[in-house]
Amino acid sequence: MEDHLINVVGTAAALCSMTSFTPQILKIWREKDASSVSMRMFMLTVTGFVLWTTYGVLLGSWPVAVANAVCLVLSAVILALKWKFREG
């Protein structure tokens, strides 16, 4: 497969993954409510992104490492907002 096509697909995948968290973050922030967010799911998501980032670093694949590090930060923001706006 042509390197250019591989890079285009990888870039598109990274952009989709990174931007997918933005609407949830904005919704939680606007409503000051994260009750619909699953704490367990986002804990698992954050763990997965830690592992993917580590994998990218160990492999020397900076696109994998950076894209997953950005997703890690965004999913961690959702977890932090879940904690900040918890009931009780």
MIPA-668657 format. One record per residue: x, y, z of N, C-alpha, C, O in turn. Coordinates in steps of 0.2 Angstrom, whole numbers, padded with zeros to 4 digits, always signed. Layout:
<nodes>
XYZXYZXYZXYZ ...
</nodes>
This chain:
<nodes>
+0004-0006+0000+0000+0000+0000+0004+0006+0000+0010+0006+0003 +0002+0011-0003+0006+0017-0004+0007+0021+0003+0002+0021+0006 +0013+0023+0005+0014+0027+0011+0009+0033+0012+0007+0034+0018 +0008+0036+0007+0004+0042+0007-0003+0040+0010-0006+0043+0014 -0006+0035+0007-0013+0033+0008-0013+0030+0016-0018+0031+0019 -0008+0027+0018-0007+0024+0025-0007+0030+0029-0011+0030+0034 -0004+0035+0028-0003+0041+0032-0010+0045+0032-0012+0048+0038 -0013+0045+0027-0020+0049+0026-0025+0045+0031-0029+0048+0035 -0025+0038+0030-0030+0034+0034-0028+0035+0042-0032+0036+0046 -0022+0035+0043-0020+0036+0050-0021+0042+0053-0024+0043+0059 -0020+0048+0049-0022+0054+0051-0029+0055+0052-0032+0058+0057 -0033+0052+0048-0041+0053+0048-0043+0049+0054-0047+0052+0058 -0040+0043+0056-0042+0039+0062-0040+0043+0068-0044+0043+0073 -0035+0046+0068-0032+0050+0074-0037+0056+0075-0039+0057+0081 -0038+0060+0070-0043+0065+0071-0050+0064+0073-0053+0067+0077 -0052+0058+0070-0059+0056+0073-0059+0054+0080-0063+0056+0084 -0054+0050+0082-0053+0048+0089-0053+0054+0094-0056+0055+0099 -0048+0059+0092-0047+0065+0096-0053+0069+0097-0055+0072+0102 -0057+0070+0091-0062+0075+0091-0069+0072+0094-0073+0075+0096 -0069+0065+0095-0075+0062+0097-0076+0063+0105-0082+0063+0107 -0071+0065+0108-0072+0067+0115-0075+0074+0117-0078+0076+0122 -0073+0079+0112-0075+0086+0113-0082+0087+0114-0084+0091+0119 -0087+0084+0110-0094+0085+0112-0096+0083+0119-0100+0087+0122 -0094+0078+0121-0095+0076+0128-0092+0080+0133-0096+0082+0138 -0086+0083+0132-0083+0088+0137-0087+0094+0137-0089+0097+0142 -0089+0097+0131-0093+0103+0131-0100+0102+0134-0102+0106+0138 -0103+0096+0133-0110+0095+0136-0109+0095+0143-0113+0098+0147 -0104+0091+0146-0104+0091+0153-0102+0098+0156-0105+0100+0161 -0098+0101+0153-0096+0108+0156-0102+0113+0155-0103+0116+0160 -0106+0113+0150-0111+0117+0149-0117+0116+0155-0120+0120+0158 -0118+0109+0155-0124+0107+0160-0122+0106+0167-0126+0105+0171 -0115+0106+0168-0112+0105+0175-0115+0098+0178-0117+0098+0184 -0116+0093+0173-0119+0087+0175-0115+0082+0171-0115+0082+0165 -0112+0077+0175-0109+0071+0171-0112+0065+0174-0109+0059+0173 -0118+0065+0176-0122+0059+0179-0123+0053+0174-0123+0048+0175 -0123+0055+0167-0124+0050+0162-0118+0047+0160-0118+0042+0156 -0112+0049+0162-0105+0047+0160-0104+0041+0165-0105+0041+0171 -0102+0035+0162-0100+0029+0166-0093+0030+0168-0088+0030+0164 -0092+0030+0175-0086+0031+0178-0081+0025+0176-0075+0025+0174 -0084+0019+0176-0080+0013+0175-0078+0013+0167-0072+0011+0166 -0082+0015+0163-0081+0015+0156-0075+0020+0154-0070+0018+0151 -0075+0025+0157-0070+0030+0156-0064+0029+0160-0058+0030+0157 -0064+0025+0165-0058+0023+0169-0054+0018+0164-0048+0018+0163 -0058+0013+0161-0056+0008+0156-0053+0012+0150-0048+0010+0148 -0056+0017+0148-0054+0021+0142-0048+0024+0143-0043+0024+0139 -0047+0027+0149-0041+0031+0151-0035+0025+0151-0030+0027+0149 -0036+0020+0154-0031+0014+0155-0029+0012+0148-0023+0011+0147 -0034+0011+0144-0032+0009+0137-0028+0014+0133-0023+0012+0130 -0029+0021+0134-0025+0026+0131-0018+0026+0134-0014+0028+0131 -0018+0025+0141-0011+0025+0144-0007+0019+0140-0001+0020+0139 -0010+0013+0139-0007+0008+0136-0005+0009+0129+0000+0007+0127 -0010+0012+0125-0009+0013+0118-0003+0018+0117+0001+0018+0113 -0003+0023+0122+0002+0028+0122+0009+0025+0123+0014+0026+0120 +0009+0021+0128+0015+0017+0130+0018+0013+0124+0024+0013+0123 +0013+0010+0121+0015+0005+0115+0018+0009+0110+0023+0007+0107 +0015+0015+0108+0017+0019+0103+0024+0022+0105+0029+0022+0100 +0026+0024+0111+0032+0026+0113+0037+0020+0112+0043+0021+0109 +0035+0014+0115+0040+0008+0115+0041+0006+0107+0047+0004+0106 +0036+0007+0103+0037+0005+0096+0041+0010+0092+0044+0009+0087 +0041+0016+0095+0045+0022+0092+0040+0025+0086+0042+0028+0082 +0033+0024+0087+0028+0026+0082+0025+0033+0086+0021+0032+0089 +0028+0038+0084+0026+0045+0087+0019+0047+0085+0016+0049+0089 +0017+0045+0079+0010+0046+0077+0005+0043+0082+0000+0045+0084 +0006+0036+0083+0002+0032+0088+0003+0035+0095-0002+0036+0098 +0009+0037+0097+0010+0039+0104+0006+0046+0105+0003+0047+0110 +0007+0050+0100+0004+0057+0101-0003+0057+0101-0007+0060+0105 -0006+0054+0096-0013+0053+0095-0017+0050+0101-0022+0053+0103 -0014+0045+0104-0016+0042+0110-0015+0046+0116-0019+0046+0121 -0010+0050+0116-0009+0054+0122-0014+0060+0122-0016+0062+0127 -0016+0062+0116-0021+0068+0116-0028+0065+0118-0031+0068+0122 -0029+0059+0116-0035+0055+0118-0035+0054+0125-0040+0054+0129 -0029+0052+0128-0029+0051+0135-0030+0057+0139-0034+0057+0144 -0028+0063+0137-0029+0069+0140-0037+0071+0140-0040+0073+0145 -0040+0070+0134-0047+0072+0133-0051+0067+0137-0056+0069+0141 -0050+0061+0137-0054+0056+0141-0053+0057+0149-0057+0056+0153 -0046+0059+0151-0045+0061+0158-0049+0067+0160-0051+0068+0166 -0050+0072+0155-0054+0078+0157-0061+0076+0158-0064+0078+0163 -0064+0071+0154-0070+0069+0156-0071+0065+0163-0076+0066+0166 -0066+0061+0164-0066+0058+0171-0065+0064+0176-0069+0063+0181 -0061+0069+0175-0061+0074+0180-0067+0078+0181-0069+0080+0187 -0071+0079+0176-0077+0082+0176-0082+0078+0179-0087+0081+0183 -0082+0072+0178-0086+0067+0181-0085+0068+0189-0090+0068+0193 -0079+0068+0191-0078+0069+0198-0080+0075+0201-0083+0076+0206 -0078+0081+0197-0080+0088+0199-0088+0089+0200-0090+0092+0205 -0092+0086+0195-0099+0087+0195-0103+0081+0198-0109+0081+0197 -0099+0077+0202-0103+0071+0205-0108+0074+0210-0107+0079+0213 -0113+0070+0211-0118+0072+0216-0116+0070+0223-0112+0065+0224 -0118+0074+0228-0117+0073+0235-0111+0076+0237-0109+0076+0243 
</nodes>
